Amino acid sequence: LSGRALPLRIYRRRDLAPAPPALVYFHGGGWVLGDIETHDGVCQTLADEARAVVVSVDYRLAPEHPWPAAPDDATAAYRWVHAHAAELDVDPARIAVGGDSAGGNLAAIVCLDAKADDFPPPRAQALIYPGLDMRRLLPSHRTFADGFLLTEREIDWFIARYLPAGERDYDHPRASPLRAEDVSGLPPALVVTAGFDPLRDEGEAYAA
């Protein structure tokens, strides 16, 4: 993509009919950790249970590649899959995007990018406990700040590496999709939240 390689891993059941749906999947890890290996089992399960081709994206990570490298890679990967649908033997009208945590953030951004740049949008978006607001002002960030696996201190660490430029980037919709001025016309969304999670209220607010 643009003169550089972007690794992808494709999962396909052997018994799929021709031109099945596809899911372009972005792993979690705070935009700093994770890769296609850490989420191999997740993608295998999704491909098996959804009976869809899953394309896992090994996007660039911070701090070596801070924002907006990850959203740039995510959108480029989706556009590549759509452009090569015939080669991949998937239905171009049924390509969804999805991801967990930071990956959910990227999936939402792909949908916003498609709307802004007027290219064919994903058929749907699956956001699994997504991080959607870099300012983190909603109550769940205080209620579950410590002691519930993901802590606010850890989120601070991730964001400091992903957005080293500081607050001037926090409101940009390609960093904080919850702060997009208009989400009308976006693809249908499945938003999954966890009950004891600092990110919970962001997902609920975005769905609303």
N, C-alpha and C positions, 0 to 999 in steps of 0.2 A: 504494500500500500504506500503510494507516494515514494517509491524507491526503497522501501524497507520491508522487512518480513514481519508479519503479524501471525504468530502461530495459532492454529485452530485445531480442535479435535472433534471429529464427527462420529456420532453414535447412531446406529441404525439397526433395528431388529431385522432379522433375515426374512421374516414372513410378512413384511409390509407390502401393501398394494402399491402400484406405481403412483408417483407424484403425491406422496403423503404430506401432511402438514409438517412444519419445522419450527423449532424453538431455538433462537440465538440466546445463549445463556452466559451471564457475566457473574463470576464468582465473587464472594464476599472477602473481607479481610481489611477493611478500613482504607482501601486504595493503596495500602502499603504491603500487606501480606497476602498469601494465597496464590494459587495458580491453577492450571488445568489438572494438575495431579491431586491437589488437596480436595477438589470437587469431582473427582472421577466417579466415585460411588454415587454421588447425587445425580450426576448426568446419566449414568447407566440406569438408575431407577426411573428417572424422568422418561428416558427413551423407551423403556420397557413398559411402564404403566400408561403413559400417554399415547403410545403407539405413534410417535412422531420422531422425526430425525432431530437430534439435538446437536447443535454446533456450539461447543464451548470455546470461549475466546480468552486467550492469554494476553490481555491488555497490559500496557506498560504501567509500572508501579512507581509511586513516590518512595523516598525523596529524590531518587535519581531522575525521575520523570514526574514533576509536580503537575497539578492542574494547569491546563486542560488536556493533558496527554491522554488520560484514561477516557474521558468522554469523546475525544476525537477518535480514539481507537474503536470505541464501542460503536459509534455511528458508522465509521468506515467499514467495520466488520459486518454490520447489518446490511449496508448498501452492497457490499461484495456478495453476500449470500443471496440477496434479492436479484442482483445482476447475473448470478451464475446458477439460478434455480434450475434451469434445464440440465446443466451439467451435473448438478447435485441430485437430480431427480426428485425435486420437491415442488410443491404447488406454490407459485409466487404470490398467489392471493391468500395463502394461509401460512404466513411466516410471522410468528409471534416473537416477542423479546421477553426476557425474564432474568431475574437474579436475586440473590439474597444480600441483605445489608448494603454494603457499598455497591454490590452488583445490582440491587434493586434501584438504587440511585441512578446508575448508568442506564438501566433499561428505561426508566422514566425520561431521562434526558434524550435518548434516541427518539422517543415519541415526540418530544418538544422540537427536536431538530428537524424531524420530518415535516412537521407543521410549518416551522419557520422557513425552511428551505424548499418546500413544495416538492418533495420526492415521495414515492409511494410509502405510506405509513405501514407500520406493523399491523397485523390483524388484531392483535391483543397484546396486553402487557401483564406480566405476572410479577408482582413486587412482594418479595418475602421479607418481612420485617425490615423495610427499606429505611435508609437514612436520607432524609429529604430536606433538612433545614440546618445549615451550618451554624445558625445563631442559637439553636437549641433553647428556645424560650418557653416551650410548652411544659406543663406540670410534670409529665412522666420523667423528665430529665432530673428533676429534683427528688421526686418520690423514690426513684430507683437509682439514685446516684452511686450507691455503693452496696455491695453484697449480693448482687444479682447477676453474676457472671461478667457482663459488660458494664464497666464503670465509667463515670464521667471523666475520671482521670485518664483512663485509656483512650476515650474519645478525644480528649484534648491532645493527647500524644499523636493520634492518627491525623487529626486536622492540621496540627502544626507542621507536619511533614507534607501533607497534601496541598495545603494552601499557605505556603510560607510568606506570601505577600501580605497576609493579614486581612483585616476586616473589609478592605475595599472590594474583595472578591466574594464576600459571604452572601450578598444579596443577588448575585448573578444567577439566573435560572439554570444555567449549565453547571452550577455548583449546588444550588438549593432549589430543586424543582418546585417545592412548596411555595416559593416566592414568585413563581411565574404569574404574570398579570392575567393571563387568559388560558384556561385549560379546556375550553370548549372545543369539541370536535376531535379530541384525542381518542385513540383506540380504547375499546372497553378494557377495564382494569380489574384484575383480581389482586386485592391487597390483603396480605396475611400479616397479622401482628401477633406478638407474644404478650401475654398478660403482665409479666414482670420484667419489662424491658424499657430502658430509657428512650428507645426509639418509638415506642408504642403510639404516642399521641401524634407524632408526625405522620405515620401511616394513616391513622384515622382521619386526621385533618385533610390529608391529600385526597382520600376517598370522598370525603364530604364535598 
